[in-house]
Amino acid sequence: MDFYRILEKVVSGKFADTGEIATLLAPPDETAEKALFDAAYQLKCEICGRMVNLRGLIEFSNICTRDCFYCGIRKSNGKVTRYRMSENEIVSAAEKALEFGYGSVVLQSGERSDEEFAGFVERVVGKISALAPGFGITLSCGEESLDTYRRWREAGATRYLLRIESSSEKIFNAIHPAEALFSERKAALKRLQQAGFQTGSGVMIGLPGQTLKDLAADIAFFRDMDLDMIGMGPYLPQTDTPLGQQYPDSGNMAEQRLQLSLRMIAVTRLVLRDVNIAATTALQTIDPAQGRERGILAGANVIMPNVGDVAFRRDYQLYNGKPSLDENSLSIRENLIRSLAAIGEAPRFNSAGDPLHFFRRTGSGK
Ligand code: SAH
């Protein structure tokens, strides 16, 4: 059968074209799907053992100048109370991540490209990178100029996440207002690489109108862009957004998107091999008990537990049903350790957890 032949081919490290990737995304039955997940999980274990890299997630501001049709913190959503954590609050959250042994933090926010914001992030990154040598700092703050990316890189951030959302320009345009340009988003990814960041991107899975062929093209896009890190998750309709209102969920659409997301993780692992892949909060939103663990068993190797204050959590709802809104970061940590142990995995404490791919791509160190 075509499916198994192609699976064997990618497992052995051979090149698969977009058509073949699409075939892998649609296993013919449950046995085939299990074979896909098992192959991806085995490769994950070969690359980083039965360990998961952790990043403490700090959602430091929901102030946003963008109006993405799917996102709960888009600027036109008047229902959101806007906040920005202070420099001290962000640094304290990072100290907590360090104490927890997380080894790295992700600072994520809405998007602003003014000088006040650039300087703010630069100062915060500088303070966090002074906390401990080797503590990893990832930023996820949207599209910025090469100059701003360079300043943030020089201040001590080493990684950056900027999702392309969909590598199909048609879908990208359907979920963004006219002023958001696909070409600009892609150019920003190139600028990140130019500024020396370990660069991550990803897509939302199960967007209205998105086909398996589109998703296969997304994986080919990750490969063409030579990315180091991938963060993907199911699209989740948010009821205060235009896209969420236009296409409300019905039936078991969420569970189907979760399953498709797990297949995307598995195929991405097999095609890209030595990259970091996150089991995202969106997986956990659909399956609170097992979502992220299922992501790990499908080949992901990174989890981003929230270390921010519960007080801010409620105002950072990119989508509905976000888990752990009231759970403090210590309890999140304990539950994560327990649920990973249940699948025979453990957190890799006190390690920045750099993606091997970056060192291969740039020929630097390690
Ligand atoms: N503003 C920054 C980062 C914050 S948004 C940026 O643009 O990079 C982080 C990610 O959340 C987005 O890239 C998007 O893929 C995801 N997201 C937003 N709304 C979502 C929704 N309704 N369902 C699923 N994921 C969503």
Boltz pocket constraint, residues with backbone or C-beta under 6 A from the ligand:
constraints:
  - pocket:
      binder: B
      contacts: [[A, 70], [A, 71], [A, 72], [A, 108], [A, 109], [A, 110], [A, 111], [A, 140], [A, 141], [A, 142], [A, 143], [A, 161], [A, 162], [A, 163], [A, 165], [A, 203], [A, 204], [A, 233], [A, 234], [A, 235], [A, 236], [A, 237], [A, 238], [A, 282], [A, 318], [A, 319]]
      max_distance: 6.0
